[in-house]
Amino acid sequence: MALFTAATVVIGAGPDEIGVGPGWVDVEGDRIVGAALGTPPRMSDHDLGDAVLVPGFVDQHVHGGAGAAFTGGDQEEAMRAVRFHRAHGTTTMVGSLVAASPADLRRDVDALGDLVADGELVGVHLEGPWLAAARCGAHDPLQLRDPDPAELDALLRTGRIAMITLAPERDGGLDAVRRIAAAGAVAALGHTDASYALTREAIAAGARVGTHLFNAMAPVHHREPGPAIALMEDERVTVELVTDGVHVHPALWSHVVASAGQGRVAAVTDAMAAAGMPDGEYRLGALKVAVVDRLARLDTGTIAGSTATTDELFGNVVRHSGLPREAALVRAVAMTATAPARALGLADVGAIATGRRADLVVLDPDLRVRDVYRAGVRVATQEPSTLTG
């Protein structure tokens, strides 16, 4: 067993149960066996001093990092991206793919499926190819198509699909939502021109996530509220925000939280291969991306994912929340851990609470990562060691 103490611990299993203050976390093997604010039950094994101790981050939308992408069928390349984001505190993530041909999509799902089986990823996220051409964003428009039941069912039968983003207005879109939900995967709405009414129909059919809210989505209009309003107002839906300060203006973040509720807004990186890399030329699927001052764009000027990591998103949420420090930390934990874990249906991560997996991120007072632990193992250094070792 190992008892950790810190000047600031953010504990609790839900957005209305999270507490902040001096506290302790007790770890045995890969599990948290106790956690509370206040005086620890025994002498600390690891006094983290002025650190901020938060749960491991959960990223439900990430395409790559460290020069590596989840597309291409190369498992070692995919693991390079996993290790990079893990070192930045993301202890749980999906592997997000972009629109591709049926053969390439199946190749990538099969390759990432091995990493899912090994526990490196919690699943695969298909962002497309069943997206609206008018809102394709940084997806290859030549690969967009209507959902084919046979193709969709074959992918779902792999058992590796965690989430699928689609545009419900595509021919067969609502049926696809039903098939995804029936298979136990998360149906997400995004890259869509759907009306408010159609979005509500898709939610009724089983859609439960709004993919990067506002981005690649029909805008809000006073006579046609569009998908964003429908997604925010339904308590069954978790909405994503890319809180890198580029995709959505920070002034809007608090309005989204106020509308949807703190437990329903997930901060996602939407990171591509250029995350953690110098400016230069990269690829997102088949498309060429230029990164200048860490901003990724296609040659058309369209933003092509991000170069952010979840620790950056966490710090951004705290700094732009307009809340006192403790309340801001609660919001940041809800958005980077609790809400995405809920969206993905993961019961053992996303919070510092008894019984959860021992996923911990140690931040300094300026919210920079000092250490990361996943399932009781220190992973932020080149030579991992167990918490109890």
C-alpha positions in Angstrom: 0.0 0.0 0.0 1.1 3.6 -0.6 -0.5 6.7 1.0 -0.2 10.0 -0.9 -0.8 13.4 0.6 -0.9 16.7 -1.2 -1.8 20.3 -0.4 -4.6 20.1 -2.9 -6.5 16.9 -3.8 -9.6 16.9 -6.0 -11.7 13.9 -5.0 -15.2 12.6 -5.6 -17.0 10.5 -8.2 -19.5 13.0 -9.6 -19.7 16.7 -10.5 -21.8 17.4 -7.5 -19.7 15.3 -5.2 -16.2 16.6 -5.9 -14.3 18.2 -3.1 -11.0 20.1 -3.0 -8.5 20.7 -0.3 -5.6 19.2 1.6 -6.1 15.4 1.5 -4.9 11.9 0.9 -5.2 9.0 -1.5 -4.4 5.4 -0.5 -3.4 3.0 -3.2 -3.1 -0.8 -3.2 -2.0 -2.5 -6.4 -3.9 -0.9 -9.3 -6.8 0.4 -7.1 -7.6 3.4 -4.9 -8.6 1.9 -1.6 -9.3 5.2 0.2 -9.4 8.9 -0.4 -10.6 11.9 1.6 -9.9 15.5 2.5 -8.3 16.3 5.8 -5.9 14.4 8.0 -4.6 11.1 6.6 -5.2 7.8 8.6 -1.5 7.2 9.0 1.9 8.6 8.1 2.2 9.5 4.4 4.4 7.4 2.2 4.6 10.1 -0.4 4.1 13.7 0.6 3.6 15.6 -2.6 3.9 19.0 -0.8 2.3 21.9 -2.8 1.1 19.6 -5.6 -2.4 19.5 -7.0 -3.5 15.8 -7.3 -6.2 15.1 -9.8 -7.6 12.0 -11.5 -6.1 10.7 -14.7 -7.5 12.5 -17.7 -9.9 10.8 -20.2 -9.8 11.9 -23.8 -12.6 10.6 -25.9 -11.5 12.3 -29.1 -7.8 12.2 -30.1 -6.2 11.3 -33.5 -2.5 11.2 -32.6 0.5 13.0 -31.2 4.3 13.0 -31.1 4.4 12.8 -34.9 2.3 9.6 -34.9 -1.3 9.0 -35.9 -3.9 6.3 -35.2 -4.6 6.0 -38.9 -2.4 3.8 -41.1 -2.5 0.5 -39.4 0.9 0.8 -37.7 0.5 -0.4 -34.1 3.9 0.9 -32.9 3.1 4.4 -34.4 -0.2 4.3 -32.6 1.5 3.4 -29.3 3.9 6.3 -29.7 0.8 8.6 -29.7 -0.6 6.7 -26.7 2.7 7.1 -24.7 2.9 10.8 -25.6 -0.5 11.7 -24.3 -0.2 9.4 -21.3 2.9 11.3 -20.2 0.7 14.5 -20.3 -1.8 12.9 -18.0 -4.3 11.2 -20.3 -4.4 7.8 -18.7 -7.6 6.7 -20.7 -8.2 7.4 -24.4 -9.8 6.2 -27.5 -8.1 6.1 -30.9 -9.9 8.4 -33.3 -9.9 7.7 -37.0 -10.9 10.0 -39.9 -13.0 9.3 -43.0 -11.4 6.6 -45.2 -12.3 3.9 -47.6 -14.0 0.8 -46.3 -10.8 -1.2 -46.7 -8.6 1.4 -45.0 -11.1 1.9 -42.2 -11.3 -1.9 -41.5 -7.5 -2.1 -41.6 -7.1 0.7 -39.0 -9.9 -0.7 -36.7 -8.2 -4.1 -36.8 -4.8 -2.7 -35.9 -6.1 -0.5 -33.1 -8.3 -3.4 -31.9 -5.2 -5.2 -30.7 -4.4 -2.2 -28.6 -7.9 -2.2 -27.2 -7.6 -5.9 -26.4 -4.3 -5.1 -24.6 -5.9 -2.3 -22.6 -3.8 0.5 -24.2 -6.9 2.1 -25.6 -10.5 1.8 -24.4 -11.8 1.6 -27.9 -11.8 3.1 -31.4 -13.7 6.3 -32.4 -14.8 6.5 -36.0 -15.2 10.2 -36.9 -16.8 9.5 -40.2 -17.0 8.6 -43.0 -20.7 9.2 -42.6 -20.4 13.0 -42.4 -22.1 16.0 -44.1 -20.1 17.1 -47.2 -20.9 20.8 -46.3 -19.4 20.3 -42.9 -16.6 17.9 -43.7 -13.9 20.1 -41.9 -10.5 18.3 -42.2 -11.9 15.1 -43.6 -11.3 13.9 -47.2 -14.5 14.8 -49.0 -13.9 12.0 -51.5 -14.3 9.5 -48.6 -17.7 10.7 -47.3 -20.7 8.5 -47.9 -24.0 7.4 -46.6 -23.9 4.7 -43.9 -24.1 1.3 -45.4 -25.7 -1.2 -42.9 -23.4 -4.0 -43.9 -20.3 -2.0 -43.5 -21.4 -0.5 -40.2 -22.5 -3.8 -38.7 -19.2 -5.5 -39.7 -17.3 -2.7 -37.9 -19.5 -2.9 -34.9 -19.1 -6.7 -34.7 -15.4 -6.3 -34.1 -16.3 -5.3 -30.5 -13.7 -2.6 -30.6 -15.8 0.5 -31.5 -16.3 2.8 -28.6 -17.9 5.7 -30.5 -19.0 6.7 -34.0 -19.5 10.3 -35.1 -22.0 10.8 -38.0 -24.3 13.3 -39.5 -27.9 12.2 -39.0 -29.1 13.9 -42.2 -27.2 11.4 -44.4 -29.5 8.8 -46.0 -29.9 6.1 -43.4 -28.4 8.3 -40.7 -31.1 7.7 -38.1 -31.1 4.0 -38.7 -27.3 4.1 -38.2 -27.7 5.8 -34.9 -30.1 3.0 -33.8 -27.6 0.3 -34.9 -24.7 1.9 -33.1 -26.7 2.3 -29.9 -28.0 -1.3 -30.1 -24.5 -2.5 -30.4 -23.5 -0.8 -27.2 -21.3 1.8 -28.8 -21.8 5.6 -28.4 -23.5 7.3 -31.3 -22.2 10.9 -31.6 -23.5 13.7 -33.8 -21.1 15.9 -35.6 -19.9 17.3 -38.9 -23.5 18.0 -39.5 -26.0 20.4 -41.0 -28.9 18.8 -39.1 -31.8 20.9 -38.0 -32.8 21.3 -34.4 -35.8 18.9 -35.0 -33.7 16.3 -36.7 -31.0 16.5 -34.0 -33.8 15.8 -31.4 -34.9 12.8 -33.5 -31.4 11.5 -33.5 -31.1 11.9 -29.8 -34.4 10.0 -29.4 -32.9 7.3 -31.6 -30.0 6.9 -29.2 -27.3 9.6 -29.9 -25.6 10.5 -26.7 -22.6 12.8 -27.7 -22.2 16.0 -29.5 -18.8 16.0 -31.3 -16.7 19.1 -30.8 -19.7 21.4 -30.2 -20.0 24.3 -32.7 -17.1 23.1 -34.9 -18.1 21.7 -38.3 -21.7 22.1 -37.2 -24.6 24.2 -38.4 -24.5 27.5 -36.5 -27.1 28.7 -34.0 -29.8 30.9 -35.6 -32.6 32.6 -33.9 -35.2 31.0 -36.2 -33.3 27.6 -36.5 -31.5 26.7 -33.3 -29.6 23.9 -35.0 -27.8 20.9 -33.5 -25.8 22.7 -30.8 -28.9 23.9 -28.9 -30.6 20.5 -29.2 -27.5 18.7 -27.9 -27.0 21.1 -25.0 -30.5 21.0 -23.8 -30.9 17.2 -23.6 -29.6 15.8 -20.3 -28.8 12.5 -21.8 -26.1 14.0 -24.1 -22.5 14.8 -23.3 -21.1 17.7 -25.5 -17.5 18.0 -26.4 -15.5 21.2 -26.3 -12.0 21.6 -27.7 -10.7 24.0 -25.0 -7.5 24.9 -26.7 -8.6 28.6 -27.1 -8.7 28.3 -30.9 -11.6 26.0 -31.7 -14.1 27.8 -29.5 -13.7 31.2 -27.8 -13.1 30.8 -24.1 -15.9 33.3 -23.4 -18.3 30.6 -24.6 -17.1 27.7 -22.4 -18.9 28.8 -19.2 -22.1 29.5 -21.2 -22.0 25.9 -22.4 -21.4 24.6 -18.9 -24.2 26.7 -17.6 -26.6 25.4 -20.3 -25.6 21.8 -20.3 -24.5 21.3 -16.7 -21.0 20.7 -15.4 -21.2 16.9 -15.6 -22.1 16.9 -19.3 -19.3 18.9 -20.9 -16.2 17.0 -22.0 -13.0 18.8 -22.9 -11.3 16.9 -25.8 -8.0 17.6 -27.5 -9.0 16.5 -31.1 -5.2 16.3 -31.3 -3.5 15.2 -34.5 0.0 13.9 -35.1 1.6 17.4 -34.7 0.8 17.5 -31.0 4.1 17.8 -29.2 6.0 18.4 -32.4 7.6 21.5 -34.1 5.8 23.6 -36.7 5.9 22.0 -40.1 3.9 19.8 -42.5 2.0 16.8 -41.3 -0.9 14.6 -42.4 -4.4 14.0 -41.1 -5.5 10.9 -42.9 -5.0 11.6 -46.6 -4.9 15.4 -46.2 -1.8 17.6 -45.8 -1.8 19.8 -42.8 0.5 22.8 -42.2 1.2 23.7 -38.5 2.3 27.3 -37.9 2.6 28.6 -34.3 1.1 25.3 -33.2 -2.1 25.9 -35.2 -2.9 23.1 -37.6 -4.7 24.1 -40.9 -5.4 22.6 -44.3 -4.3 24.7 -47.3 -7.9 26.0 -47.5 -7.4 27.5 -44.0 -9.7 25.0 -42.3 -8.6 24.1 -38.8 -7.4 20.5 -38.8 -7.6 19.2 -35.3 -5.4 20.6 -32.6 -1.8 20.3 -31.3 -3.0 20.4 -27.7 -2.7 17.9 -24.8 -5.2 17.4 -22.0 -3.1 19.0 -19.3 -3.1 22.2 -21.5 -6.9 21.9 -21.7 -7.1 21.5 -18.0 -5.1 24.6 -17.3 -7.1 26.6 -19.9 -10.4 25.7 -18.2 -9.1 26.8 -14.8 -7.7 30.1 -16.1 -10.7 31.0 -18.2 -13.5 29.8 -15.8 -13.9 33.1 -13.9 -14.4 31.0 -10.8 -12.4 30.9 -7.5 -9.5 28.5 -7.6 -11.2 25.5 -5.9 -14.4 25.8 -8.0 -12.3 26.1 -11.2 -10.4 22.9 -10.3 -13.7 21.1 -9.8 -14.8 22.3 -13.2 -11.6 21.3 -14.9 -11.7 17.8 -13.4 -15.3 17.3 -14.4 -14.5 18.3 -18.0 -11.2 16.4 -18.4 -12.0 13.2 -16.5 -15.5 12.7 -15.0 -17.7 13.8 -18.0 -15.8 11.9 -20.7 -15.6 8.8 -18.5 -19.4 9.1 -18.2 -19.9 9.6 -21.9 -17.9 6.4 -22.7 -19.6 4.4 -20.0 -16.4 3.8 -18.0 -17.1 3.2 -14.3 -13.6 2.6 -13.0 -11.8 5.8 -14.2 -12.5 9.6 -14.2 -12.4 10.2 -10.5 -10.3 9.9 -7.3 -12.6 7.6 -5.4 -12.5 4.3 -3.5 -12.6 1.4 -5.9 -11.5 3.3 -9.0 -8.3 2.5 -10.9 -5.3 4.3 -9.5 -5.0 6.8 -12.3 -3.5 10.0 -10.8 -1.9 13.2 -12.2 0.4 15.2 -10.0 0.4 18.9 -11.1 2.5 21.7 -9.7 0.7 24.8 -8.4 0.9 26.3 -12.0 -0.9 23.1 -13.2 2.1 21.7 -15.1 2.5 17.9 -15.0 5.0 16.6 -12.5 4.1 12.9 -12.5 1.5 10.6 -14.0 0.3 7.2 -12.6 -1.8 4.7 -14.5 -3.2 1.6 -12.7 -0.7 2.2 -9.9 2.3 2.5 -12.2 4.3 5.6 -12.7 4.3 6.3 -16.5 5.6 9.8 -17.0 9.2 8.7 -16.9 11.2 6.4 -19.2 11.6 3.9 -16.4 8.1 3.2 -14.9 7.9 2.0 -11.3 4.9 0.9 -9.3 3.4 3.2 -6.7 4.0 0.6 -4.0 7.5 -0.3 -5.2 
